[in-house]
Amino acid sequence: MKRQFGAVFFLIGVLVCGEALAQKALKEFHVSAIPDENPQEMLRIYTPFADYLTTELGMPVKFTPVVDYAATVEGLAAGKLDMVWYGGFTSVQAARRAKGATRIVMRKEDAAFRSEFITRKDAGIKSLKDLKGKTFSFGSVSSTSGHLMPRYFLLKAGIAPERDFSKFGFSGAHDATAAWVEAGRVDAGALNFLVWEKLVQTKKVDRNKVVVFWTTPAYVDYVWTVRGGLGRKLVERIKQAFLKLDYNKPEHRKLLDLHRTKGYIPAKDEDWKGTEEAAIAAGLLKTN
């Protein structure tokens, strides 16, 4: 009996010490996000989040910009990034590549996310079938709302980009897709609905030239994801820092407005199973 109690206390001690060592070794917390907008806008959005988390966690938190979506996955897998704001597809890639990666919180809006298909008024496009023979732009190759889900719904509608578009490409970011369409570089494109709303509100897109002609059904998308090995207590503190943000409090509203949300909700890894299946169906991901 004494041996059993001794073993239990030993295991508890190992777990507690391991948790303490994991947090003690972390002198600076590195946050990043998929680069789905221009670099200046990314810094404007995420630097205040780093400042907020610095106060909440009691340690320096730094926003680390990356060059592309793949760099966020590799950074999390290598332990160079501690937490990343991922799109749904990239979070699936991260969960596969980075052992122990866990989704913790998402915006309320991401539980029912959408992509907008846009075109110029003079392009003669009124529906998805009108895209045949046209030029088209996705966002980033790894973007959920700018590529994966638009491609998935195109395929469901019987339109294969490689076969049915006269030409298509990847702008690299949602705002760039809108700019390409407005400039006439392509006939149409797809981007996430929140960026579209932001471009309209800030008058960075000319509604006399560019219109939405189709909206996808809802799907789950963006999510804050942490790497493995951070320790349960630290992960819980990070999670609670996001969940306690209250849109009715002016000091919190500024932060929430930057992320175009009214608040955050807990995330469950299993909610992205459908995203993984869509990626496999679209030929963008291999089965395990």
C-alpha positions, 0 to 999 in steps of 0.5 A: 500500500505504501508503495502504491501511495509512493508511486502516485505521489511520485507521478504527481510530483513529476507532472507538477515539476514538468508543468513548472519547467515548461513554463519556466523555460518559456521566456518569450511567447511567440504568436503568429498568424497566417498572412491572409492580408498585407503585412502592414495590416497584419501588424496593425491587427496582431501587435495589440493582441501580443500586448494584451497577452503580455499583460494577461500571461505575465511574460513577454509576448511577441507577434512574429510575422511569417512569409507564407501559410506553410511557414506557420505550420513549420514554425509551430512544428519546430517550436519556434511559434507557440500559438498561431491564428490559423484558417481551418485548412492550415489548422488541419495541416498543423494538427497533422504536422505539429505533434500535440497541436491543439485548437483552443478558441475561435471567433463566434463568427467562425462557427458559421464562416462563408466565402464570397464569390465576386466579379466585375459588373461588366464581366457577365457573371451571374452564377457559378456556371457562368464562370466556365471559360473565365479567368479566376483568382483564389487567395493563398493555396493554403487558405480555407476561405480563399481556396479550399472551400471555394474549390470544394463548392465549385467541384460540387457544382460540377466546375473543375478549375483546371478544366473549366477556367480559361486561366486561374491563379492565386493572389496570395491574400483576400484583399489582393483577390478583390484588387485583382478583380476590380483591376480587371486582372481576372474576371472573378475571385473568391475571398472570405466574407469578413475581409469583403465586409471590411473592404466595403466598410473602409471603401477599399473596393469600388461597389460600382465595379465589383459585386458579390454573385454567390455565397458559399454555405457555412463552414468552420474556419479560423482558430487559435491553435497552440503547440504541444508541450506548453503545459495545461495551466498556461494553455488554460490561461491563454484560453481564458484571456480570450474568452473573457473579452467582453464586447460591452467593455470599451477596452475589450471592444477595440481588440475584438473589432481588430479581429472583426468579432463580437467575442470568442468561444471554445474550440474542439478539434473534432469540429474540423473533421469536415474541413479535413474531409473537404480537403481530401475530396478537393485533392488538396490533402492525402488520407492518413 
